[in-house]
Amino acid sequence: MTDTAAPTPAAPAASAAGNMRPPSRWSLAGREIGRAVVALLVALVATLIIIFFVSKSPVEALGTLLTAPFSKVRTIGTWADEAAKLTVTGLAFGLVFQARQFALGVQGQVYLGALAATYVALSPIGSTPLGMPIAVLAAMVVGGIYGFLPGIAKAKLGANEIVSTLMLNYIAIEIVNYVILHGMAKAGLNYTDNFPATSMLPVLVDRTRIDLGLVFAIVAVLATWFALYRTSWGLKLRLVGHNPRFAEYAGIRSNVIMVSAMTVSGALGGLLGSMLVQGQAFGKLQVLFEGGFAFEGVLVAIVARNRPLAVPIVAMFYAYLRQGAQLMNIRTDVPAEVISVVAALIILLVASQFGLPAWIKRGVMRNRAGATR
């Protein structure tokens, strides 16, 4: 009778503990998606209020904002093209943010990458079938080198990556503008000759701006996801970003990981530069061609929580609002700068990690605890 099983006082506690399992990865992802959706809805409500105050025909303006990008094949093509470009820049920022480096050098990498692609496109190689791929590769290499510079400056000299990347952005922009105006453009013009057709990204859908850049964006998403979550390099990068001190104890060379992340991010910036100048929207290099795409990638990366598979989804939503705001500016009396209000609100709401008030959370937890008894 001594080996008869008898209930112990710890059994109920163990049962209760078993019912309080840690949240799964899918529940955490759903919570983050819900937070982003709520942020978007709050921003849209604020935009609606602003439109009603500044427009004489607010209903028409709001309808244009919400429906115009999907009204024609041409506008759908523009939406898809901008979403692809925002995806690439969002990946570039998200990669360095994962490594806990607040580097803002994508804009400079875009400019120098576009310049490298232009030199190839306007050279004798540009008129051959190799013109397009070599121009894209040259842009990525130059962008990667320009991303490597602030990385090695921080690793060896302790330079602040925010300051160094911002300064390098200005240097790159002025270099490209000078080369265009004083070396590549004809007198009185601020743009180069048109690229030969062999150096342009092939069109995927006729009479639209959807070109091979869309495929590049999809490949970039998959490659970045694979590198981050299916390779030892990605594991080390994420560990450095989450807990750099533990990474050092584990023998991970944090400086090497940080420099490599900024280099790969620079290559993505260079890819965006080639997508811009070799795409159907441009087909040439001109002064200040970038149009704000680079820094808008910060918004995409923040809302997507730096996760590669979430970046294209956020990019699609933001590109839709961006395109709608531009069409609203053309067709109604509301300025396109309204989209800046939306972007700022989304960043504030998502970056602040807002959620339910604390007293509601406590009530929910009490109800869950009571249900497990």
KOLSENU-246999 format. One record per residue (C-alpha): residue number from 1; residue in three letters; x, y, z. Coordinates in Angstrom, 2 decimals, m for minus. Layout:
BEGIN
@i:NUM | aa:Ala | u:X | v:Y | w:Z
...
This chain:
BEGIN
@i:1 | aa:Met | u:0.00 | v:0.00 | w:0.00
@i:2 | aa:Thr | u:2.97 | v:2.28 | w:0.26
@i:3 | aa:Asp | u:3.22 | v:2.71 | w:m3.49
@i:4 | aa:Thr | u:m0.38 | v:3.76 | w:m3.97
@i:5 | aa:Ala | u:m0.57 | v:7.02 | w:m5.97
@i:6 | aa:Ala | u:m2.02 | v:9.81 | w:m3.95
@i:7 | aa:Pro | u:m2.87 | v:13.34 | w:m5.10
@i:8 | aa:Thr | u:m0.32 | v:15.87 | w:m4.01
@i:9 | aa:Pro | u:m0.93 | v:19.54 | w:m3.26
@i:10 | aa:Ala | u:1.34 | v:20.51 | w:m6.15
@i:11 | aa:Ala | u:m0.91 | v:18.90 | w:m8.76
@i:12 | aa:Pro | u:m3.44 | v:21.75 | w:m9.10
@i:13 | aa:Ala | u:m0.65 | v:24.27 | w:m9.29
@i:14 | aa:Ala | u:1.05 | v:22.24 | w:m12.00
@i:15 | aa:Ser | u:m2.22 | v:22.00 | w:m13.89
@i:16 | aa:Ala | u:m2.74 | v:25.75 | w:m13.66
@i:17 | aa:Ala | u:0.83 | v:26.35 | w:m14.78
@i:18 | aa:Gly | u:0.25 | v:24.03 | w:m17.72
@i:19 | aa:Asn | u:m2.78 | v:26.06 | w:m18.77
@i:20 | aa:Met | u:m0.74 | v:29.26 | w:m18.75
@i:21 | aa:Arg | u:1.46 | v:28.44 | w:m21.71
@i:22 | aa:Pro | u:3.70 | v:31.11 | w:m23.22
@i:23 | aa:Pro | u:2.23 | v:32.76 | w:m26.30
@i:24 | aa:Ser | u:3.07 | v:31.02 | w:m29.55
@i:25 | aa:Arg | u:4.95 | v:32.65 | w:m32.39
@i:26 | aa:Trp | u:1.72 | v:32.89 | w:m34.38
@i:27 | aa:Ser | u:m0.14 | v:34.62 | w:m31.55
@i:28 | aa:Leu | u:2.68 | v:37.13 | w:m31.19
@i:29 | aa:Ala | u:2.67 | v:37.72 | w:m34.95
@i:30 | aa:Gly | u:m1.11 | v:38.17 | w:m34.89
@i:31 | aa:Arg | u:m0.79 | v:40.67 | w:m32.06
@i:32 | aa:Glu | u:1.76 | v:42.70 | w:m34.01
@i:33 | aa:Ile | u:m0.35 | v:42.59 | w:m37.16
@i:34 | aa:Gly | u:m3.35 | v:43.74 | w:m35.14
@i:35 | aa:Arg | u:m1.35 | v:46.61 | w:m33.69
@i:36 | aa:Ala | u:m0.25 | v:47.68 | w:m37.18
@i:37 | aa:Val | u:m3.82 | v:47.48 | w:m38.51
@i:38 | aa:Val | u:m5.14 | v:49.56 | w:m35.62
@i:39 | aa:Ala | u:m2.36 | v:52.11 | w:m36.22
@i:40 | aa:Leu | u:m3.37 | v:52.31 | w:m39.88
@i:41 | aa:Leu | u:m7.05 | v:52.78 | w:m39.00
@i:42 | aa:Val | u:m6.28 | v:55.50 | w:m36.47
@i:43 | aa:Ala | u:m4.10 | v:57.28 | w:m39.03
@i:44 | aa:Leu | u:m6.84 | v:57.04 | w:m41.66
@i:45 | aa:Val | u:m9.41 | v:58.47 | w:m39.24
@i:46 | aa:Ala | u:m7.06 | v:61.37 | w:m38.54
@i:47 | aa:Thr | u:m6.60 | v:61.84 | w:m42.28
@i:48 | aa:Leu | u:m10.36 | v:61.88 | w:m42.76
@i:49 | aa:Ile | u:m10.68 | v:64.63 | w:m40.15
@i:50 | aa:Ile | u:m7.94 | v:66.67 | w:m41.81
@i:51 | aa:Ile | u:m9.56 | v:66.28 | w:m45.24
@i:52 | aa:Phe | u:m12.90 | v:67.50 | w:m43.91
@i:53 | aa:Phe | u:m11.21 | v:70.61 | w:m42.57
@i:54 | aa:Val | u:m9.04 | v:71.51 | w:m45.59
@i:55 | aa:Ser | u:m11.20 | v:70.43 | w:m48.54
@i:56 | aa:Lys | u:m14.30 | v:72.00 | w:m50.03
@i:57 | aa:Ser | u:m15.40 | v:68.57 | w:m51.28
@i:58 | aa:Pro | u:m14.14 | v:66.14 | w:m48.63
@i:59 | aa:Val | u:m16.20 | v:63.16 | w:m49.79
@i:60 | aa:Glu | u:m14.77 | v:63.36 | w:m53.30
@i:61 | aa:Ala | u:m11.24 | v:63.80 | w:m51.92
@i:62 | aa:Leu | u:m11.56 | v:60.83 | w:m49.60
@i:63 | aa:Gly | u:m13.00 | v:58.69 | w:m52.37
@i:64 | aa:Thr | u:m10.06 | v:59.60 | w:m54.61
@i:65 | aa:Leu | u:m7.58 | v:58.71 | w:m51.86
@i:66 | aa:Leu | u:m9.14 | v:55.31 | w:m51.23
@i:67 | aa:Thr | u:m10.15 | v:54.18 | w:m54.74
@i:68 | aa:Ala | u:m8.11 | v:56.03 | w:m57.38
@i:69 | aa:Pro | u:m5.01 | v:53.78 | w:m57.29
@i:70 | aa:Phe | u:m7.18 | v:50.79 | w:m58.21
@i:71 | aa:Ser | u:m9.27 | v:52.57 | w:m60.83
@i:72 | aa:Lys | u:m7.20 | v:51.93 | w:m63.98
@i:73 | aa:Val | u:m4.61 | v:49.47 | w:m65.23
@i:74 | aa:Arg | u:m2.05 | v:52.27 | w:m65.43
@i:75 | aa:Thr | u:m2.55 | v:53.35 | w:m61.81
@i:76 | aa:Ile | u:m2.48 | v:49.72 | w:m60.65
@i:77 | aa:Gly | u:0.85 | v:49.36 | w:m62.45
@i:78 | aa:Thr | u:2.20 | v:52.46 | w:m60.73
@i:79 | aa:Trp | u:1.04 | v:51.10 | w:m57.37
@i:80 | aa:Ala | u:2.78 | v:47.75 | w:m57.96
@i:81 | aa:Asp | u:5.95 | v:49.47 | w:m59.14
@i:82 | aa:Glu | u:6.14 | v:51.73 | w:m56.09
@i:83 | aa:Ala | u:5.36 | v:48.79 | w:m53.77
@i:84 | aa:Ala | u:8.31 | v:46.88 | w:m55.27
@i:85 | aa:Lys | u:10.67 | v:49.80 | w:m54.71
@i:86 | aa:Leu | u:9.41 | v:50.39 | w:m51.16
@i:87 | aa:Thr | u:9.89 | v:46.68 | w:m50.47
@i:88 | aa:Val | u:13.56 | v:46.83 | w:m51.41
@i:89 | aa:Thr | u:14.26 | v:49.94 | w:m49.36
@i:90 | aa:Gly | u:12.28 | v:48.50 | w:m46.44
@i:91 | aa:Leu | u:14.45 | v:45.37 | w:m46.57
@i:92 | aa:Ala | u:17.62 | v:47.48 | w:m46.65
@i:93 | aa:Phe | u:16.63 | v:49.38 | w:m43.50
@i:94 | aa:Gly | u:15.16 | v:46.34 | w:m41.75
@i:95 | aa:Leu | u:18.37 | v:44.36 | w:m42.18
@i:96 | aa:Val | u:20.56 | v:46.87 | w:m40.34
@i:97 | aa:Phe | u:17.85 | v:47.53 | w:m37.76
@i:98 | aa:Gln | u:17.85 | v:43.79 | w:m36.99
@i:99 | aa:Ala | u:21.56 | v:44.16 | w:m36.17
@i:100 | aa:Arg | u:20.72 | v:47.05 | w:m33.83
@i:101 | aa:Gln | u:22.36 | v:49.60 | w:m36.13
@i:102 | aa:Phe | u:20.31 | v:52.70 | w:m36.82
@i:103 | aa:Ala | u:22.08 | v:53.33 | w:m40.12
@i:104 | aa:Leu | u:20.34 | v:55.75 | w:m42.50
@i:105 | aa:Gly | u:22.62 | v:55.48 | w:m45.50
@i:106 | aa:Val | u:20.26 | v:53.88 | w:m48.02
@i:107 | aa:Gln | u:19.71 | v:57.18 | w:m49.83
@i:108 | aa:Gly | u:23.40 | v:57.63 | w:m50.61
@i:109 | aa:Gln | u:23.66 | v:54.01 | w:m51.70
@i:110 | aa:Val | u:20.71 | v:54.54 | w:m54.03
@i:111 | aa:Tyr | u:22.37 | v:57.55 | w:m55.68
@i:112 | aa:Leu | u:25.79 | v:55.96 | w:m56.18
@i:113 | aa:Gly | u:24.23 | v:52.68 | w:m57.29
@i:114 | aa:Ala | u:22.18 | v:54.55 | w:m59.88
@i:115 | aa:Leu | u:25.31 | v:56.37 | w:m61.05
@i:116 | aa:Ala | u:27.15 | v:53.07 | w:m61.49
@i:117 | aa:Ala | u:24.22 | v:51.62 | w:m63.43
@i:118 | aa:Thr | u:24.17 | v:54.73 | w:m65.62
@i:119 | aa:Tyr | u:27.86 | v:54.45 | w:m66.52
@i:120 | aa:Val | u:27.30 | v:50.85 | w:m67.61
@i:121 | aa:Ala | u:24.09 | v:51.63 | w:m69.50
@i:122 | aa:Leu | u:25.65 | v:54.51 | w:m71.46
@i:123 | aa:Ser | u:28.85 | v:52.59 | w:m72.18
@i:124 | aa:Pro | u:29.33 | v:50.27 | w:m75.19
@i:125 | aa:Ile | u:28.33 | v:47.36 | w:m72.93
@i:126 | aa:Gly | u:24.93 | v:48.98 | w:m72.41
@i:127 | aa:Ser | u:23.99 | v:48.38 | w:m76.03
@i:128 | aa:Thr | u:24.53 | v:44.64 | w:m75.72
@i:129 | aa:Pro | u:22.32 | v:41.98 | w:m74.08
@i:130 | aa:Leu | u:24.68 | v:42.09 | w:m71.09
@i:131 | aa:Gly | u:23.91 | v:45.76 | w:m70.45
@i:132 | aa:Met | u:20.96 | v:45.26 | w:m68.10
@i:133 | aa:Pro | u:22.38 | v:42.56 | w:m65.79
@i:134 | aa:Ile | u:25.85 | v:44.14 | w:m65.59
@i:135 | aa:Ala | u:24.33 | v:47.54 | w:m64.77
@i:136 | aa:Val | u:22.26 | v:45.99 | w:m61.95
@i:137 | aa:Leu | u:25.30 | v:44.10 | w:m60.63
@i:138 | aa:Ala | u:27.47 | v:47.24 | w:m60.77
@i:139 | aa:Ala | u:24.85 | v:49.19 | w:m58.83
@i:140 | aa:Met | u:24.70 | v:46.53 | w:m56.11
@i:141 | aa:Val | u:28.49 | v:46.34 | w:m55.81
@i:142 | aa:Val | u:28.90 | v:50.11 | w:m55.51
@i:143 | aa:Gly | u:25.99 | v:50.31 | w:m53.05
@i:144 | aa:Gly | u:27.54 | v:47.52 | w:m50.99
@i:145 | aa:Ile | u:30.88 | v:49.34 | w:m50.87
@i:146 | aa:Tyr | u:29.15 | v:52.54 | w:m49.76
@i:147 | aa:Gly | u:27.37 | v:50.57 | w:m47.04
@i:148 | aa:Phe | u:30.67 | v:48.98 | w:m45.98
@i:149 | aa:Leu | u:32.31 | v:52.38 | w:m45.34
@i:150 | aa:Pro | u:30.19 | v:53.51 | w:m42.34
@i:151 | aa:Gly | u:30.24 | v:49.95 | w:m41.04
@i:152 | aa:Ile | u:34.01 | v:49.73 | w:m40.95
@i:153 | aa:Ala | u:34.19 | v:53.29 | w:m39.61
@i:154 | aa:Lys | u:32.11 | v:52.24 | w:m36.62
@i:155 | aa:Ala | u:33.94 | v:48.96 | w:m36.14
@i:156 | aa:Lys | u:37.43 | v:50.46 | w:m36.26
@i:157 | aa:Leu | u:36.94 | v:54.07 | w:m35.17
@i:158 | aa:Gly | u:33.75 | v:53.94 | w:m33.12
@i:159 | aa:Ala | u:32.01 | v:56.40 | w:m35.46
@i:160 | aa:Asn | u:28.30 | v:56.90 | w:m34.80
@i:161 | aa:Glu | u:26.41 | v:55.20 | w:m37.64
@i:162 | aa:Ile | u:23.59 | v:57.77 | w:m37.66
@i:163 | aa:Val | u:25.94 | v:60.71 | w:m38.19
@i:164 | aa:Ser | u:28.26 | v:58.95 | w:m40.63
@i:165 | aa:Thr | u:25.49 | v:57.57 | w:m42.84
@i:166 | aa:Leu | u:23.63 | v:60.88 | w:m42.98
@i:167 | aa:Met | u:26.83 | v:62.71 | w:m43.95
@i:168 | aa:Leu | u:27.63 | v:60.10 | w:m46.57
@i:169 | aa:Asn | u:24.13 | v:60.58 | w:m47.99
@i:170 | aa:Tyr | u:24.82 | v:64.27 | w:m48.64
@i:171 | aa:Ile | u:28.20 | v:63.48 | w:m50.16
@i:172 | aa:Ala | u:26.71 | v:60.91 | w:m52.53
@i:173 | aa:Ile | u:23.86 | v:63.20 | w:m53.61
@i:174 | aa:Glu | u:26.19 | v:66.09 | w:m54.38
@i:175 | aa:Ile | u:28.64 | v:63.85 | w:m56.23
@i:176 | aa:Val | u:25.89 | v:62.45 | w:m58.44
@i:177 | aa:Asn | u:24.36 | v:65.87 | w:m59.10
@i:178 | aa:Tyr | u:27.77 | v:67.30 | w:m60.03
@i:179 | aa:Val | u:28.58 | v:64.42 | w:m62.36
@i:180 | aa:Ile | u:25.22 | v:64.80 | w:m64.10
@i:181 | aa:Leu | u:25.37 | v:68.56 | w:m64.54
@i:182 | aa:His | u:29.07 | v:68.83 | w:m65.43
@i:183 | aa:Gly | u:29.85 | v:65.58 | w:m67.16
@i:184 | aa:Met | u:26.92 | v:63.53 | w:m68.39
@i:185 | aa:Ala | u:24.03 | v:65.86 | w:m69.27
@i:186 | aa:Lys | u:23.88 | v:68.12 | w:m72.27
@i:187 | aa:Ala | u:24.20 | v:71.86 | w:m71.72
@i:188 | aa:Gly | u:21.12 | v:73.32 | w:m70.00
@i:189 | aa:Leu | u:19.69 | v:69.93 | w:m69.03
@i:190 | aa:Asn | u:19.67 | v:68.14 | w:m65.69
@i:191 | aa:Tyr | u:19.41 | v:64.57 | w:m66.99
@i:192 | aa:Thr | u:21.44 | v:62.16 | w:m69.08
@i:193 | aa:Asp | u:20.66 | v:60.61 | w:m72.43
@i:194 | aa:Asn | u:18.05 | v:57.85 | w:m72.45
@i:195 | aa:Phe | u:19.35 | v:54.37 | w:m71.78
@i:196 | aa:Pro | u:19.36 | v:51.87 | w:m74.67
@i:197 | aa:Ala | u:16.55 | v:49.34 | w:m74.56
@i:198 | aa:Thr | u:19.03 | v:46.55 | w:m73.78
@i:199 | aa:Ser | u:19.90 | v:48.26 | w:m70.46
@i:200 | aa:Met | u:16.31 | v:48.81 | w:m69.39
@i:201 | aa:Leu | u:14.40 | v:46.43 | w:m67.12
@i:202 | aa:Pro | u:11.98 | v:44.45 | w:m69.34
@i:203 | aa:Val | u:8.29 | v:45.28 | w:m69.04
@i:204 | aa:Leu | u:6.15 | v:42.54 | w:m67.52
@i:205 | aa:Val | u:2.72 | v:44.11 | w:m68.19
@i:206 | aa:Asp | u:2.17 | v:46.25 | w:m71.29
@i:207 | aa:Arg | u:1.30 | v:49.92 | w:m70.88
@i:208 | aa:Thr | u:2.25 | v:49.90 | w:m67.21
@i:209 | aa:Arg | u:5.36 | v:50.53 | w:m65.10
@i:210 | aa:Ile | u:5.46 | v:46.91 | w:m63.92
@i:211 | aa:Asp | u:8.88 | v:45.66 | w:m64.97
@i:212 | aa:Leu | u:11.52 | v:43.16 | w:m63.89
@i:213 | aa:Gly | u:12.04 | v:45.22 | w:m60.74
@i:214 | aa:Leu | u:8.99 | v:43.49 | w:m59.27
@i:215 | aa:Val | u:10.74 | v:40.13 | w:m59.65
@i:216 | aa:Phe | u:13.90 | v:41.59 | w:m58.09
@i:217 | aa:Ala | u:11.85 | v:42.72 | w:m55.09
@i:218 | aa:Ile | u:10.30 | v:39.27 | w:m54.61
@i:219 | aa:Val | u:13.70 | v:37.58 | w:m54.89
@i:220 | aa:Ala | u:15.17 | v:40.09 | w:m52.43
@i:221 | aa:Val | u:12.42 | v:39.30 | w:m49.89
@i:222 | aa:Leu | u:12.98 | v:35.55 | w:m50.13
@i:223 | aa:Ala | u:16.77 | v:35.86 | w:m50.08
@i:224 | aa:Thr | u:16.72 | v:38.18 | w:m47.05
@i:225 | aa:Trp | u:14.30 | v:35.90 | w:m45.18
@i:226 | aa:Phe | u:16.44 | v:32.86 | w:m45.94
@i:227 | aa:Ala | u:19.66 | v:34.63 | w:m44.89
@i:228 | aa:Leu | u:18.14 | v:35.83 | w:m41.62
@i:229 | aa:Tyr | u:16.26 | v:32.71 | w:m40.54
@i:230 | aa:Arg | u:17.94 | v:29.77 | w:m42.28
@i:231 | aa:Thr | u:21.66 | v:30.53 | w:m42.03
@i:232 | aa:Ser | u:24.15 | v:30.75 | w:m39.18
@i:233 | aa:Trp | u:24.99 | v:34.30 | w:m40.29
@i:234 | aa:Gly | u:21.37 | v:35.34 | w:m39.82
@i:235 | aa:Leu | u:21.22 | v:33.70 | w:m36.41
@i:236 | aa:Lys | u:24.33 | v:35.54 | w:m35.33
@i:237 | aa:Leu | u:23.01 | v:38.83 | w:m36.70
@i:238 | aa:Arg | u:19.73 | v:38.52 | w:m34.82
@i:239 | aa:Leu | u:21.54 | v:37.47 | w:m31.65
@i:240 | aa:Val | u:23.82 | v:40.51 | w:m31.92
@i:241 | aa:Gly | u:20.76 | v:42.68 | w:m32.35
@i:242 | aa:His | u:18.83 | v:41.18 | w:m29.43
@i:243 | aa:Asn | u:21.64 | v:40.76 | w:m26.91
@i:244 | aa:Pro | u:25.08 | v:42.01 | w:m28.02
@i:245 | aa:Arg | u:26.70 | v:41.21 | w:m24.64
@i:246 | aa:Phe | u:25.57 | v:37.59 | w:m24.75
@i:247 | aa:Ala | u:26.73 | v:37.40 | w:m28.38
@i:248 | aa:Glu | u:30.21 | v:38.48 | w:m27.28
@i:249 | aa:Tyr | u:30.22 | v:35.81 | w:m24.54
@i:250 | aa:Ala | u:29.19 | v:33.24 | w:m27.16
@i:251 | aa:Gly | u:32.26 | v:34.12 | w:m29.22
@i:252 | aa:Ile | u:30.40 | v:35.94 | w:m32.01
@i:253 | aa:Arg | u:32.43 | v:38.70 | w:m33.61
@i:254 | aa:Ser | u:29.85 | v:41.45 | w:m33.40
@i:255 | aa:Asn | u:31.84 | v:43.93 | w:m35.50
@i:256 | aa:Val | u:32.11 | v:41.47 | w:m38.39
@i:257 | aa:Ile | u:28.38 | v:40.78 | w:m38.29
@i:258 | aa:Met | u:27.55 | v:44.50 | w:m38.09
@i:259 | aa:Val | u:29.82 | v:45.44 | w:m41.01
@i:260 | aa:Ser | u:28.48 | v:42.59 | w:m43.16
@i:261 | aa:Ala | u:24.87 | v:43.59 | w:m42.41
@i:262 | aa:Met | u:25.55 | v:47.18 | w:m43.45
@i:263 | aa:Thr | u:27.29 | v:45.96 | w:m46.60
@i:264 | aa:Val | u:24.38 | v:43.74 | w:m47.63
@i:265 | aa:Ser | u:21.99 | v:46.59 | w:m46.83
@i:266 | aa:Gly | u:24.08 | v:48.82 | w:m49.09
@i:267 | aa:Ala | u:23.80 | v:46.28 | w:m51.89
@i:268 | aa:Leu | u:20.01 | v:46.41 | w:m51.55
@i:269 | aa:Gly | u:20.21 | v:50.21 | w:m51.71
@i:270 | aa:Gly | u:22.24 | v:49.95 | w:m54.89
@i:271 | aa:Leu | u:19.63 | v:47.55 | w:m56.30
@i:272 | aa:Leu | u:16.96 | v:50.16 | w:m55.65
@i:273 | aa:Gly | u:19.06 | v:52.73 | w:m57.48
@i:274 | aa:Ser | u:19.24 | v:50.51 | w:m60.55
@i:275 | aa:Met | u:15.51 | v:49.76 | w:m60.34
@i:276 | aa:Leu | u:14.80 | v:53.49 | w:m60.38
@i:277 | aa:Val | u:17.01 | v:54.56 | w:m63.29
@i:278 | aa:Gln | u:16.66 | v:51.38 | w:m65.36
@i:279 | aa:Gly | u:12.93 | v:51.09 | w:m64.76
@i:280 | aa:Gln | u:10.12 | v:52.22 | w:m67.02
@i:281 | aa:Ala | u:9.49 | v:55.38 | w:m64.98
@i:282 | aa:Phe | u:12.90 | v:56.89 | w:m65.80
@i:283 | aa:Gly | u:15.22 | v:55.18 | w:m68.26
@i:284 | aa:Lys | u:17.86 | v:57.81 | w:m67.50
@i:285 | aa:Leu | u:19.64 | v:59.47 | w:m64.59
@i:286 | aa:Gln | u:18.53 | v:62.93 | w:m63.52
@i:287 | aa:Val | u:19.17 | v:65.32 | w:m60.66
@i:288 | aa:Leu | u:17.33 | v:64.38 | w:m57.44
@i:289 | aa:Phe | u:15.66 | v:61.41 | w:m59.14
@i:290 | aa:Glu | u:15.09 | v:59.37 | w:m56.00
@i:291 | aa:Gly | u:11.87 | v:61.12 | w:m54.91
@i:292 | aa:Gly | u:11.99 | v:60.19 | w:m51.24
@i:293 | aa:Phe | u:11.78 | v:56.42 | w:m51.69
@i:294 | aa:Ala | u:14.87 | v:55.77 | w:m49.57
@i:295 | aa:Phe | u:13.74 | v:57.42 | w:m46.35
@i:296 | aa:Glu | u:10.19 | v:56.12 | w:m46.73
@i:297 | aa:Gly | u:11.71 | v:52.70 | w:m46.30
@i:298 | aa:Val | u:12.21 | v:53.59 | w:m42.63
@i:299 | aa:Leu | u:8.42 | v:53.65 | w:m42.21
@i:300 | aa:Val | u:8.05 | v:50.32 | w:m43.99
@i:301 | aa:Ala | u:10.74 | v:48.67 | w:m41.86
@i:302 | aa:Ile | u:9.37 | v:50.01 | w:m38.57
@i:303 | aa:Val | u:5.77 | v:48.98 | w:m39.25
@i:304 | aa:Ala | u:6.93 | v:45.56 | w:m40.51
@i:305 | aa:Arg | u:9.02 | v:45.10 | w:m37.34
@i:306 | aa:Asn | u:12.04 | v:44.50 | w:m39.62
@i:307 | aa:Arg | u:10.61 | v:41.15 | w:m40.70
@i:308 | aa:Pro | u:11.29 | v:40.38 | w:m44.37
@i:309 | aa:Leu | u:7.99 | v:38.60 | w:m45.07
@i:310 | aa:Ala | u:6.00 | v:41.48 | w:m43.56
@i:311 | aa:Val | u:7.88 | v:44.17 | w:m45.49
@i:312 | aa:Pro | u:6.11 | v:43.64 | w:m48.88
@i:313 | aa:Ile | u:2.68 | v:43.68 | w:m47.19
@i:314 | aa:Val | u:3.39 | v:46.99 | w:m45.48
@i:315 | aa:Ala | u:4.95 | v:48.31 | w:m48.70
@i:316 | aa:Met | u:1.78 | v:47.50 | w:m50.62
@i:317 | aa:Phe | u:m0.43 | v:49.35 | w:m48.13
@i:318 | aa:Tyr | u:1.86 | v:52.37 | w:m47.97
@i:319 | aa:Ala | u:2.36 | v:52.48 | w:m51.75
@i:320 | aa:Tyr | u:m1.44 | v:52.47 | w:m52.13
@i:321 | aa:Leu | u:m1.79 | v:55.44 | w:m49.78
@i:322 | aa:Arg | u:1.14 | v:57.18 | w:m51.46
@i:323 | aa:Gln | u:m0.36 | v:56.78 | w:m54.91
@i:324 | aa:Gly | u:m3.82 | v:57.77 | w:m53.66
@i:325 | aa:Ala | u:m2.43 | v:60.95 | w:m52.10
@i:326 | aa:Gln | u:m0.70 | v:61.92 | w:m55.34
@i:327 | aa:Leu | u:m3.88 | v:61.39 | w:m57.35
@i:328 | aa:Met | u:m5.89 | v:63.23 | w:m54.71
@i:329 | aa:Asn | u:m3.50 | v:66.16 | w:m55.07
@i:330 | aa:Ile | u:m4.03 | v:66.19 | w:m58.86
@i:331 | aa:Arg | u:m7.80 | v:65.71 | w:m58.93
@i:332 | aa:Thr | u:m8.95 | v:67.56 | w:m55.79
@i:333 | aa:Asp | u:m7.99 | v:70.53 | w:m53.63
@i:334 | aa:Val | u:m6.20 | v:68.46 | w:m50.95
@i:335 | aa:Pro | u:m2.37 | v:68.61 | w:m51.00
@i:336 | aa:Ala | u:m0.39 | v:65.39 | w:m51.28
@i:337 | aa:Glu | u:1.45 | v:66.27 | w:m48.06
@i:338 | aa:Val | u:m1.51 | v:64.78 | w:m46.20
@i:339 | aa:Ile | u:0.19 | v:61.41 | w:m46.65
@i:340 | aa:Ser | u:3.04 | v:62.71 | w:m44.50
@i:341 | aa:Val | u:0.56 | v:63.09 | w:m41.65
@i:342 | aa:Val | u:m0.53 | v:59.48 | w:m42.14
@i:343 | aa:Ala | u:3.07 | v:58.26 | w:m42.19
@i:344 | aa:Ala | u:4.01 | v:60.21 | w:m39.06
@i:345 | aa:Leu | u:1.00 | v:58.90 | w:m37.13
@i:346 | aa:Ile | u:1.67 | v:55.32 | w:m38.15
@i:347 | aa:Ile | u:5.31 | v:55.56 | w:m37.05
@i:348 | aa:Leu | u:4.36 | v:57.12 | w:m33.72
@i:349 | aa:Leu | u:1.68 | v:54.53 | w:m32.98
@i:350 | aa:Val | u:3.65 | v:51.47 | w:m34.04
@i:351 | aa:Ala | u:7.02 | v:52.56 | w:m32.65
@i:352 | aa:Ser | u:5.43 | v:53.40 | w:m29.29
@i:353 | aa:Gln | u:4.12 | v:49.80 | w:m29.09
@i:354 | aa:Phe | u:0.74 | v:51.08 | w:m28.01
@i:355 | aa:Gly | u:m1.91 | v:48.63 | w:m26.90
@i:356 | aa:Leu | u:m4.81 | v:48.21 | w:m24.53
@i:357 | aa:Pro | u:m4.84 | v:50.35 | w:m21.40
@i:358 | aa:Ala | u:m3.22 | v:48.70 | w:m18.39
@i:359 | aa:Trp | u:m6.50 | v:48.45 | w:m16.41
@i:360 | aa:Ile | u:m8.13 | v:46.52 | w:m19.27
@i:361 | aa:Lys | u:m5.14 | v:44.18 | w:m19.49
@i:362 | aa:Arg | u:m5.34 | v:43.49 | w:m15.75
@i:363 | aa:Gly | u:m9.04 | v:42.68 | w:m16.04
@i:364 | aa:Val | u:m8.41 | v:40.27 | w:m18.91
@i:365 | aa:Met | u:m5.65 | v:38.52 | w:m16.96
@i:366 | aa:Arg | u:m7.89 | v:38.17 | w:m13.87
@i:367 | aa:Asn | u:m10.66 | v:36.64 | w:m15.99
@i:368 | aa:Arg | u:m8.20 | v:34.16 | w:m17.55
@i:369 | aa:Ala | u:m6.84 | v:33.23 | w:m14.12
@i:370 | aa:Gly | u:m10.38 | v:32.67 | w:m12.81
@i:371 | aa:Ala | u:m11.24 | v:30.49 | w:m15.79
@i:372 | aa:Thr | u:m8.33 | v:28.14 | w:m15.09
@i:373 | aa:Arg | u:m9.34 | v:27.50 | w:m11.48
